[in-house]
Structure formats: structure tokens, C-alpha cells
Amino acid sequence: MRLTVVGNPDNRRVRMFTRAALAAGLPRPTVLPWADVLAGAAPPPAGELVRVDSPGEDPQVDRMLRQAATTARHGELVGLADAYAGLIGGLTRVAAGGADLLNRPEDVAVLCDKRRCHALLSDAGVPVPAALPPVDGYAQLRAAMAAAGWARVFVKPAHGSSAAGVLALAVGPRQVQAVTTIEHTPDAMFNSLRVRRYTDESEIAAIVDRLAPDGLHVERWLPKAGLGNRVVDVRVLVVAGRPTHAVVRAAHGPLTNLHLGNARGDLDELRAAVGPRGWSAAMETCERVAACFPGSLHVGIDLMFLAGWRRHAVAEVNAFGDLLPGVLSAGRDSYAEQVHALTSGQWQRWRASLGAEPAREVVACGA
């Protein structure tokens, strides 16, 4: 059985998945570049198993995805709704030939829209932070916060990822403060790897108002538990319905993403703090989250334990959140785990248990 990977050929995820497939005795996956998909290349044929990877940081692909916002500079926080539409349109074209996608367009469409994803999880009884009704700018945001009695929120672009454009906003009696990766200039906003702190309310208002046309999702800022002098959360990878890999993300501030220079924490220490029953309950929650996306071989869940360690909540669910280098489960990294789920029939059995349409079986060469 042949595999195709839609992704940028030099992407680390693509290389690691290819190595995992070869190690399992599968033929080398065909790589279909995102640029070719968006330029109208023929989709993979019917019956082909297709893994779709993140479009990544390729400037050409970024411009092609954003379509109407082609004048935007790479990294500029504008045209995020256009990029989302381009992503879903590309996925739809990939699926048009009848290939069996390992991350179905309908799942990705929800996972990459924080508003839809939050609503789906909430309806399924998954613990998530409370969210405000839709807001179209800073004035409406402040009014909604006041009505809810909330002093601290996370303001998130509806279609953002990797903390791009997220503001951790705290409103006090004498000061408003926002922690964010946004680099704000008089004529533009850019995503950066440096966390900034803004205290000028007029500048914070300008940032929110600039983000608002592409859609905002606003959640209550819940106090996370901490280890030592850092707050922590956990990226949990769920493959074929089963939590497999976990990484603790430890930060001095509210944004815990590892690519922002934060540290990996000690998973054993965290599990000891949570206790066996608390950890088991959290993993059951992760299984429930994955069941909301039966067309996805894997999802990456950002799980937070609240101060006191007695409760947990799901902060994010990621369609492309499987890059966990150096983390092994049963001797397998995150990509070998996905290949194992395919070749062992685990993925097919899990989908059947959810009532999803049958999944094609994958066999290694010579099996």
C-alpha cells in the first residue's frame, strides 16, 4: 500500500514520517508539495492513503494560502481567515480524487477554527475554559469582559496557531497589560519568537482591533498549576484514539509554547503532583477529544491542570501537533507510533468502534 504525504519536502515532520514508514518496511511515501496542491496539481488517486502535513513556514506557500492578502509580508498577522480558507480549499482538492486522508478536511476545518472547535468540545462535555460571545473589537471585548465579571482572558485569532497573535490580557483597576508574541508597528503586526509585554491600553486596543476582522475567540484565563517557579501544561499526542506521547511545557509567563524558548518539564514530577486518578481522568478526557475527530489519525491536545491539581481543562486541539522530537512511547517516536497504528490495524479498529467509515488497511512490503 502506497502512502502520499502532502507537505513541504524539507519539512522536519515530512522527513521524520518518511523515516518511520521506511523503518516499518513500507515503500517510500510520495511527497506532494503544498505549492503544487495550491497551484492545481492532480490529487492523489482513489485508494491512496494520504497524510497531510502543516503548510509550515514556506513564504511562497504562505502567500498562496492567503490568496486575497497577497500583498502581506511573510509573518504579518493579516489575512488569517484567507489562509484558513486556502488550507481547507487545498485539503478539499487533495481529497477530490477519492484518496483516503489520514486527517480529513472536515476535521481540520474544525480544528483550525478555534470557535468551532471550542463549541464542539463543549457540546461533547469536554472541560474547556468558558468563552465570551463573539466580539468585533476592543471596545466590545472590554464590555463583554465586564459583563462576565472577568479580569483576565486569552484573546486568540480564530485561525491562528503556535501562539501567533494570542494575547494574554489582564485588566486591573489602574493598568491593562497584554503578553503576546506580536510585534506591533504603526503600519503592521508581525508574529515573532520574542514575547512582549504591552501596557499602553491604546496600543493594546489597536492590536485587538487589527486582529478582529479575521475573527477572534476569547476564553477565560484559568490559573494553571505550577512546578517550581514555572507554570506548566502538557502537550498530549493521541494516536488512533489512544494517548501515547506527552511533553510538559514549563514557562515563567502565560505562553507555554516550547518554540518560544520555554523549557520541557518533568513528566514524572507532574504525574506525581496530579496523582494516578487525576492523570487517568485527564487521559480519558484526551480520548474523548480524539473521538470528536474520527477522521484524524492523530490530534495534539494542549492540556492544562488548574491550580491545586484537582481539575483539568483542554486549552487547544491541534491538527498538526505531532512534532515531539526525542519523546518515545514503547520505543516509538510520534511518527513511528502513527505508522504502527496504521500497520497494526489499530486505526482501522478505532474508527470502526466510533462508527466511522471503514479505513483502508496498510501492510508492510512483503507482509
N, C-alpha and C positions, 0 to 999 in steps of 0.2 A: 504494500500500500504506500502510495506516494504522499508526501507532505509538502505543502507550499507555505512559505512564510511571507506575509505582506509586511514589509519593513525596510528600513534603510540598511543596505548591505554591510556598512561598517558599524552598525549599532551593536553595542555590547550584548544586549539581550538576544539579538539575532544570532550572534556568534556563539553564545553560550547554549542556546536551544539547539543549534546545529550540532555542536559537540555532543550534547546529550542524546540526540537522535542517532548519531553515528555510533556512539558507545553502546546503544541498545541494539545495534545491528540493523537499523533502518536505513534505507537509501538516503543520501544527502538531500535535505529539503531544497526545493527550488525557492529562490528568493525573488519575489516580485516587488520592486521598489515602489514606495509610495508615490514618487513623482510620476512613474509610469501609470499607476492606477488613476491618478488625478488628471493625467493627460489623455485618458481614454483607452488604455491598453485593454486587450481582451481579458475577460475574467478567467480564473481557473476553471477547468472543465467540471462537469457534473461528476459527483463521486469523490472529488479530490478533498482531502482533509486540509483545512486552511487555518493556520494560526495568524491572527492579525496583531501586529505589534504597534506600540506607540509611534506616531509620526516623528517623535524625537525633536531634535534641535536643528534640523536642516533648514537653513534660511529659505531655500527655494521652495521646499515643501510648505513651510510656514506661509509664504506669500500665496501659494496655490490654494491652500486651505482657506485663507481669509478672503479670497475672491474679491468682494467689493471693497475691501480695505487694503488693496494692493499698494497704496502709497505709504502704508505704515512701515516703520523701520523695524528690523528684527528685534524682538524683545519688547517692543512697545505694547503697552496694555490698551489696545484698541482693537475692535473687530473680533472680540472673543466669541460673540454669537455667530459671526460669519465663519470662524474657524470650526465651531461646533457643527454648523450646517455642512461645511465641507467634509468634515470627518464622517458624518453619518451618510452623506451622499456617496463618498468613496466606498464605505463599507457596503452600501446597497449595491453598488456596481460590482464589487467583488463577489457578492452572493448571487448576482443575476444569472450566472451560468449554471447554477444548481450545485455549486460546491457546498460542502458541509463545514461551516465555520465553527471553530472552537470558541469563538466569542461572537455570538450572534448580534447583528445590528440592533435588534430591538432591545437587547440587554444593554449594549454600550450606549444607546440613546438615553436610557435612564441613568446609567452610572455616571455619564458625563454631563448630567443636568442635576445639580445639587438640589434643586427644588423638587423635581420629580422623584429623585432617589429618597430624599427625606420623607416625602409623603408616602411612598411605597413601604418603606421600613416602618414608619409609624402605624400605618394601617395593618401591617403584619404583626404588630405587638412587639417590635424590636425596640429596646430602650435607646432613645436618641435625645439630644438636647431639644428643649422646646424651641420653636421658631416663631418669628414675627410674621404677620401678614406681609404680602409684597409691598415694598417701598420703592419710590421712584427718585429718591434723592435724600440729601442730608436732613433737610427740614422735616420731611415725613419720617425719616428714621428716628430723629430725636423725639418726635411726637409719639411714635409707636413705642419707643422705649419707656417714655414717661407713663403712657397708658398701661403698660405691662408691669411697671414698677421695677424695671431692670436698669442697673447702672453699668453693667459690663456685657458686651456682646462680641461675637465674631461676625464681621461683615465679609462675606465671601462672594466673589464673582460667580454667577450661576454656572459658568462653563470653564472655570479655572482649574488648575492642577498644580501640585508641587508647591503649595502656599503662594502661588503667583497672584498678586493683587489682594491677598487676605489682609484685613486689618483687625487686630485685637484692640477693641475700642473700650475705654473706661471713662466714664463721666463722673466727675466729683463735684463737690459744691463750689470749688474755686478753680478747677482745672480739668480740661479734657485732654486725654492722651491716647495716641494710637501707635501701636507697634506693628511694623509691616516691613515687607521687602521692597516696597515701592520706592523708586527714586523719582521724585516729583520735580519737574522743571516748569517754568512758566508756560511752555507750549506743548508739553507731552508728559507721559508717565512711562517708566520702564520697570520691568521686573529685574531684580538684581539678587546677588547672593549675600548682600550685606543687610542685616536687619537694622532698621532705622526707627527712631522714636520721634514722633511729631507731637508738639504741644500747642501749636498755634491753631485755634479752632477754625479760623477762616481757611487755613490751608487744608486741614482735615476735611472740611466741608467741600472744598474744591475737588479733592481726591474722590470722595464718595460720589459727588455729582458727575464727575467724569466717567466713573465706572458704571453708573446706574443705567445708561442706555442699553448696555449689553446684558442687563439683568443682574439682580442681587439676591442673595439668600442670606438671611440674618438669623443666627442662632444665639441662644443664651450661653454665656461664657460660664461653664461649670468649673468649679475648683478641682483640679487634678491632684491625685496623691503624689507624694514625692519620696525619693530615696536620697538620703544625704541632703545636699543643698540644691538638688535639681528636681524639677517636676518631670514626670515620666508618662509616657503612653506606650502602646505596643502595636507594631505592625504585624498582623497575623495573616499568613497566606493560607487560604482554603483551596484545596485541590480536589475536584470531584466530590465536593460536599464534606470533606474531612480537613480540619485544621492540621497543618503539617509543620510549618516553619513559623517562628516568631522572633522578632527583634525588638528589644526595649530601646526606646528613643528618649534620651535624657537631656534636658535643656535648663538653662537659667531663666529663660523667658517663656512666653506662651506659645511660640512657634517651635515645634519639636523636630521638624524635618531634618534628616541627617545631612542632606546636601547643603544645609545652611551652617555647617560646622559644628553641629551638636554631636554628642557622644552616644555610643552604644552603651546601654546599661547592662546590669547583670540580671539575666532572666531568672536564675535560681533564687536570687535575693528577692526579686519581685514576686515570684510564686510563693515564697515563704511568707511574704507580707500579706498576700491575698488569702492564703490558706487553700487546702485542697478543694473544699466545697465551693469557695469563691471562684477559683480557677476553672473548675468543672462547669460552673454556671456560665462563666464568660465564654468558654468554648462552645457550649450549647447555643449561646446567642450567635456566635460566628457561624455555626451550622445553619441556623435559621436564616441568617442573612444570605448565605450562599443559595439556599433553597428558593430565595426570591428571584434568582437569576439562573434558571435551569439550563439556559443555553450557553453558559460560560464555564469553560473547563476550570478556570481559577478566578478568584477575586482577592484583592488585597484590602484588608479591613484595618482601619485605624481605631483601636480600642482603647478607651481610657477608663481607669479606675478612679473613682472620686475620692476626695479627701476622707480618710478614715478607712478606706479599702473595702467598705461594705457594699458598695454599689458600683456598677459599671455602665458605660454607655458607648454607643458607636458614633464616632465623630465623622468618619468618612468611609466610603467604599470605593475602591479604585479598580477600574477596568484593566489597568496596565501596571499593577503594583507588585510585580513578582521579582524585581531585581534585588536580591538579598545575598550578595556575594559572601562566600565564606560560611554561610549558615547551612548546616546539614541536618537532615532528619532521616534516620535509618540509613545513614551513609550517603544519602542523595541530596544534591542541591535542589534549588527550586525548579530548575528546568528538567533535571533527571526525574524529579517527582512527577512532573506533568507527563513526561514520556511514559513513565511506569504506569500511571493511571490509564493511559491510552492502551498500552500493550497488554496490560493485565486484565482489561475489561472492567476495571473499577468505574471508569467514567460512564461506560455504557450502562452498567447496573444502577448507578446512582440516578442517571437521567430517567431510566425506566421506572425507578421507585417513585419519582416525582410525577410520573405520567407524561413526561416529555416524549417527543417523537423518538423512535429508535435511533441510536447513534451507530455510525459505521465502526466496525472493529478494525483495529490496526494490528498487523502481525509483523514481526521482525523478518528480515531476509532469511530464507532457509527454514522458517518455522512452519 
